[in-house]
């Protein structure tokens, strides 16, 4: 019986990139209803694999302890699996707190980066852009590119808490690894180092923000936005047309504020062309991007090394930009937004 279990453990070890020589003797003491496959899932990767992973992602000089890397790769769901296999075993060191800290840091870095890059972006679109940069799917994809899949320890089934919980997805467990790595860089180095890590692996990727912006009534939104900037009301002008009396006419409409052209659009009808012209004018404002040489981030004021976070850093002085007014809340039924006291 033991030899059959040994074969299943070895097969699972080979599939999960765990060295057979690294496996401990089994079955473990105090174990009841021993399951070889479950026991194999809980075995840690060899220290050489953990060290190679740290060097592969450029953190070999930061994460020198294999146990710390193993903790970052251990999802809290593995604790439930370990207790079910051996109730007398000590608790596993999971990435629960590292995941929470890393998620907060990544949200901070992504929010300040998106806001500094697109200062006129609506709030909902900015949140969607932040999620696209550092959301669960992005974190999972980066973990796979890093080669963290063989190092992950997790379990699909959630512990019973009296309420139904859906099974844990592997992508969510993988996402916790990248968040934990950000937290480890922050703890072992500094906040600017963690920011540089996030910028290198996440914020350097291109995100299609234009597709995230949808309009219910762009003409009304443009009218209110022009009034916010104290400009003349927008007016539509027919620039050119062709085939008015044919089956496929094309109209080109421009929207002007005084003598300034705000946007231009075309369509098979005047209404469609005017709609697209208003949409083009709004996108030209919302998608205005700050040049990289002029962009400043609030976290650049933190020191580069370990030290007092309230002292000015070595990355130069920081000048806070002027805050833009909130986006126009159109299509709200005429009700003013409620402001908390």
C-alpha positions as CSV (number, residue, x, y, z in Angstrom):
1,X,0.0,0.0,0.0
2,X,2.8,2.4,0.9
3,X,4.7,1.6,-2.3
4,X,1.6,2.4,-4.4
5,X,1.3,5.7,-2.6
6,X,5.0,6.3,-3.1
7,X,4.5,6.0,-6.9
8,X,1.6,8.5,-6.9
9,X,3.6,10.9,-4.9
10,X,6.5,10.7,-7.3
11,X,4.3,11.1,-10.3
12,X,2.7,14.2,-8.8
13,X,6.1,15.5,-7.8
14,X,7.4,15.2,-11.3
15,X,4.3,17.1,-12.7
16,X,4.6,19.9,-10.2
17,X,8.4,20.4,-10.6
18,X,9.2,19.2,-7.1
19,X,12.4,17.2,-6.7
20,X,11.8,13.6,-5.7
21,X,15.0,13.7,-3.6
22,X,13.6,16.7,-1.7
23,X,10.5,14.8,-0.5
24,X,10.4,13.8,3.1
25,X,9.5,10.4,4.5
26,X,5.8,9.5,4.5
27,X,3.3,9.0,5.7
28,X,3.6,11.8,8.2
29,X,3.0,11.0,11.9
30,X,-0.4,11.5,13.4
31,X,-2.1,11.3,10.0
32,X,-5.4,9.6,9.5
33,X,-6.9,8.8,6.1
34,X,-3.6,9.6,4.4
35,X,-3.9,10.7,0.8
36,X,-0.7,10.6,-1.2
37,X,-1.8,13.1,-3.8
38,X,-2.8,15.6,-1.1
39,X,0.4,15.1,0.7
40,X,2.3,15.7,-2.6
41,X,0.5,18.9,-3.2
42,X,1.7,20.3,0.2
43,X,5.3,19.5,-0.3
44,X,7.4,22.7,-0.7
45,X,9.6,23.2,-3.8
46,X,13.3,22.7,-3.3
47,X,15.3,25.7,-2.2
48,X,17.1,25.7,-5.5
49,X,13.8,26.3,-7.4
50,X,12.9,29.1,-5.1
51,X,16.3,30.8,-5.4
52,X,16.2,30.4,-9.2
53,X,12.7,32.0,-9.2
54,X,14.0,35.0,-7.2
55,X,17.0,35.5,-9.6
56,X,14.8,35.1,-12.6
57,X,12.5,38.0,-11.7
58,X,15.5,40.2,-10.6
59,X,15.1,39.9,-6.8
60,X,18.0,37.6,-6.1
61,X,19.7,40.2,-4.0
62,X,16.5,41.1,-2.2
63,X,14.9,37.8,-1.4
64,X,17.8,35.7,-0.1
65,X,15.8,33.5,2.3
66,X,14.0,30.6,0.5
67,X,11.5,30.4,3.3
68,X,10.3,34.0,2.6
69,X,9.8,33.1,-1.1
70,X,8.0,29.9,-0.1
71,X,5.6,32.0,2.1
72,X,4.9,34.3,-0.8
73,X,4.0,31.3,-2.9
74,X,1.7,29.7,-0.3
75,X,-1.9,30.6,-0.6
76,X,-4.0,30.6,2.6
77,X,-6.2,27.8,1.1
78,X,-3.2,25.4,1.5
79,X,-3.6,25.7,5.3
80,X,-7.0,24.1,5.2
81,X,-5.6,21.3,3.1
82,X,-2.7,20.8,5.6
83,X,-5.0,20.6,8.6
84,X,-7.2,18.1,6.9
85,X,-4.2,15.9,6.1
86,X,-2.5,16.2,9.5
87,X,-4.4,18.1,12.3
88,X,-1.3,17.9,14.5
89,X,0.9,19.7,12.1
90,X,2.0,23.3,12.8
91,X,0.3,26.0,10.7
92,X,1.8,26.9,7.4
93,X,3.3,30.3,6.8
94,X,0.9,31.7,4.1
95,X,0.9,35.0,2.2
96,X,-2.3,36.3,3.8
97,X,-0.9,39.6,5.1
98,X,1.6,40.0,2.3
99,X,-1.2,39.7,-0.2
100,X,-3.2,42.4,1.5
101,X,-0.2,44.8,1.8
102,X,0.9,44.2,-1.7
103,X,-2.6,44.8,-3.0
104,X,-2.8,48.2,-1.2
105,X,0.7,49.2,-2.6
106,X,-0.2,48.2,-6.1
107,X,-3.4,50.1,-6.0
108,X,-1.6,53.2,-4.7
109,X,1.1,53.1,-7.4
110,X,-1.4,52.4,-10.2
111,X,-3.8,55.1,-9.1
112,X,-1.2,57.8,-8.9
113,X,0.2,56.8,-12.2
114,X,-3.1,56.7,-14.1
115,X,-4.2,60.0,-12.5
116,X,-0.9,61.7,-13.3
117,X,-0.9,60.4,-16.9
118,X,-4.6,61.3,-17.6
119,X,-5.6,64.1,-15.3
120,X,-9.0,64.7,-17.0
121,X,-10.1,61.0,-16.9
122,X,-13.5,60.3,-15.4
123,X,-13.5,58.5,-12.0
124,X,-15.1,55.3,-13.2
125,X,-12.8,55.1,-16.2
126,X,-9.8,55.7,-13.9
127,X,-10.9,52.8,-11.7
128,X,-11.3,50.6,-14.7
129,X,-7.8,51.6,-15.9
130,X,-6.3,50.8,-12.5
131,X,-8.0,47.4,-12.5
132,X,-6.7,46.7,-16.0
133,X,-3.1,47.5,-14.8
134,X,-3.0,45.7,-11.5
135,X,-6.2,43.8,-11.2
136,X,-6.5,40.0,-10.4
137,X,-6.3,39.0,-14.1
138,X,-3.1,41.1,-14.7
139,X,-1.5,39.8,-11.5
140,X,-2.3,36.2,-12.5
141,X,-0.9,36.7,-16.0
142,X,2.3,38.3,-14.7
143,X,2.8,35.4,-12.2
144,X,2.5,32.9,-15.1
145,X,5.1,34.9,-17.1
146,X,7.4,34.8,-14.1
147,X,7.2,31.1,-13.9
148,X,5.5,30.9,-10.5
149,X,2.9,28.2,-11.4
150,X,5.1,25.2,-10.3
151,X,5.8,27.0,-7.0
152,X,2.2,27.7,-6.0
153,X,0.7,25.8,-3.1
154,X,-3.1,26.2,-2.9
155,X,-6.3,24.2,-2.6
156,X,-9.5,24.7,-4.7
157,X,-12.0,23.9,-1.9
158,X,-12.8,26.6,0.6
159,X,-13.2,25.9,4.3
160,X,-16.8,25.5,5.5
161,X,-18.0,28.7,7.3
162,X,-21.7,28.2,7.3
163,X,-22.3,30.1,4.0
164,X,-21.6,28.9,0.5
165,X,-18.3,29.9,-1.0
166,X,-17.5,29.2,-4.6
167,X,-14.4,27.1,-5.3
168,X,-11.1,29.0,-5.4
169,X,-9.8,29.7,-8.9
170,X,-6.1,29.0,-9.6
171,X,-5.8,32.5,-11.2
172,X,-6.8,34.1,-7.9
173,X,-4.2,32.0,-6.1
174,X,-1.6,33.0,-8.6
175,X,-2.4,36.7,-8.3
176,X,-1.5,36.5,-4.6
177,X,2.1,35.7,-5.5
178,X,2.8,38.9,-7.4
179,X,1.1,41.0,-4.7
180,X,3.2,39.3,-2.0
181,X,6.3,39.9,-4.0
182,X,5.5,43.7,-4.0
183,X,5.0,43.6,-0.3
184,X,8.3,41.8,0.2
185,X,10.2,44.3,-1.8
186,X,8.6,47.1,0.2
187,X,9.6,45.4,3.5
188,X,13.1,44.5,2.5
189,X,14.0,47.6,0.6
190,X,11.8,50.7,0.4
191,X,8.7,52.2,-1.1
192,X,10.4,53.5,-4.2
193,X,11.9,50.1,-4.8
194,X,8.4,48.5,-4.7
195,X,7.1,51.2,-7.0
196,X,9.9,50.5,-9.5
197,X,9.0,46.8,-9.4
198,X,5.3,47.5,-10.1
199,X,6.2,49.9,-12.9
200,X,8.5,47.4,-14.5
201,X,6.1,44.5,-14.5
202,X,2.7,46.1,-14.6
203,X,2.5,49.9,-15.4
204,X,4.9,49.6,-18.4
205,X,2.1,47.7,-20.3
206,X,-0.1,49.4,-22.7
207,X,-3.8,49.6,-21.8
208,X,-6.6,50.6,-24.2
209,X,-8.3,53.3,-22.1
210,X,-10.2,54.6,-25.1
211,X,-12.4,51.5,-25.2
212,X,-13.3,51.9,-21.6
213,X,-15.0,55.3,-22.2
214,X,-18.7,55.0,-23.1
215,X,-21.2,57.9,-23.5
216,X,-25.0,57.9,-23.1
217,X,-25.5,61.4,-24.5
218,X,-22.2,62.9,-25.6
219,X,-23.8,66.1,-26.8
220,X,-25.2,66.9,-23.4
221,X,-21.9,65.9,-21.7
222,X,-19.9,68.1,-24.0
223,X,-22.2,71.0,-23.4
224,X,-21.8,70.7,-19.6
225,X,-18.0,70.2,-19.9
226,X,-17.6,73.3,-22.1
227,X,-19.6,75.3,-19.6
228,X,-17.4,74.0,-16.8
229,X,-14.3,75.4,-18.6
230,X,-16.3,78.7,-19.1
231,X,-16.2,78.5,-22.9
232,X,-18.8,79.4,-25.5
233,X,-21.6,76.8,-26.0
234,X,-20.7,74.2,-28.6
235,X,-22.3,74.4,-32.0
236,X,-22.4,71.9,-34.8
237,X,-21.5,72.8,-38.4
238,X,-21.8,70.7,-41.5
239,X,-18.3,70.5,-43.0
240,X,-19.0,68.3,-46.1
241,X,-21.4,65.8,-47.4
242,X,-21.8,63.4,-50.3
243,X,-24.6,61.3,-51.7
244,X,-27.4,63.1,-49.8
245,X,-30.0,61.6,-52.2
246,X,-28.4,58.2,-52.5
247,X,-28.6,55.0,-50.5
248,X,-25.3,55.6,-48.8
249,X,-24.9,59.3,-47.9
250,X,-21.9,60.5,-45.8
251,X,-22.0,63.6,-43.7
252,X,-19.0,65.2,-41.9
253,X,-19.9,67.4,-38.9
254,X,-17.6,69.5,-36.8
255,X,-18.3,70.9,-33.3
256,X,-17.0,74.4,-32.5
257,X,-16.8,76.5,-29.4
258,X,-16.5,80.0,-30.8
259,X,-13.7,79.7,-33.5
260,X,-12.1,76.7,-31.9
261,X,-12.8,73.3,-33.4
262,X,-13.5,70.7,-30.6
263,X,-14.2,67.6,-32.6
264,X,-15.2,66.1,-35.9
265,X,-17.2,63.1,-36.9
266,X,-18.9,61.4,-39.8
267,X,-21.9,59.2,-40.3
268,X,-24.7,58.1,-42.6
269,X,-27.0,60.7,-41.0
270,X,-26.5,64.2,-39.5
271,X,-27.5,62.9,-36.1
272,X,-24.9,60.1,-36.2
273,X,-22.2,62.5,-37.5
274,X,-23.0,65.0,-34.7
275,X,-22.9,62.2,-32.1
276,X,-19.4,61.1,-33.2
277,X,-18.2,64.7,-33.4
278,X,-19.3,65.3,-29.8
279,X,-17.7,61.9,-28.8
280,X,-14.4,62.9,-30.5
281,X,-14.4,66.2,-28.6
282,X,-14.9,64.5,-25.3
283,X,-12.2,61.9,-26.0
284,X,-9.7,64.6,-27.0
285,X,-10.1,66.0,-23.4
286,X,-10.3,62.8,-21.4
287,X,-7.4,61.1,-23.2
288,X,-5.1,64.1,-22.9
289,X,-1.9,62.5,-21.6
290,X,0.8,64.2,-19.6
291,X,4.3,64.0,-21.3
292,X,6.5,61.5,-19.5
293,X,9.2,64.2,-18.9
294,X,6.6,66.4,-17.1
295,X,4.8,63.7,-15.1
296,X,5.5,63.7,-11.4
297,X,4.3,61.1,-8.9
298,X,3.6,61.8,-5.2
299,X,5.6,58.7,-4.1
300,X,8.7,60.2,-5.6
301,X,9.2,62.3,-2.4
302,X,9.9,59.1,-0.4
303,X,13.6,58.3,0.3
304,X,15.3,55.7,-2.0
305,X,16.7,53.7,0.9
306,X,15.6,52.6,4.3
307,X,14.9,55.6,6.5
308,X,12.4,58.1,7.6
309,X,9.5,58.3,5.1
310,X,8.8,61.9,6.2
311,X,12.1,63.2,4.8
312,X,12.5,64.4,1.3
313,X,13.8,61.7,-1.1
314,X,16.7,61.9,-3.6
315,X,14.5,61.9,-6.7
316,X,14.1,65.7,-6.8
317,X,11.5,68.1,-5.5
318,X,7.8,67.4,-6.2
319,X,5.3,70.0,-7.2
320,X,1.7,69.0,-6.6
321,X,-0.4,69.5,-9.8
322,X,-3.6,71.5,-9.7
323,X,-6.5,69.2,-9.1
324,X,-9.0,69.1,-11.9
325,X,-12.7,69.5,-11.3
326,X,-14.8,66.3,-11.1
327,X,-16.3,65.0,-14.4
328,X,-19.7,66.2,-15.3
329,X,-22.5,63.9,-14.0
330,X,-25.0,63.9,-16.8
331,X,-28.0,61.7,-17.2
332,X,-28.6,61.8,-13.5
333,X,-32.3,62.7,-13.6
334,X,-31.7,66.3,-12.7
335,X,-30.8,65.4,-9.1
336,X,-27.8,67.1,-7.5
337,X,-25.1,64.8,-6.1
338,X,-25.4,64.1,-2.4
339,X,-22.3,65.2,-0.5
340,X,-21.5,63.7,2.9
341,X,-21.1,66.2,5.7
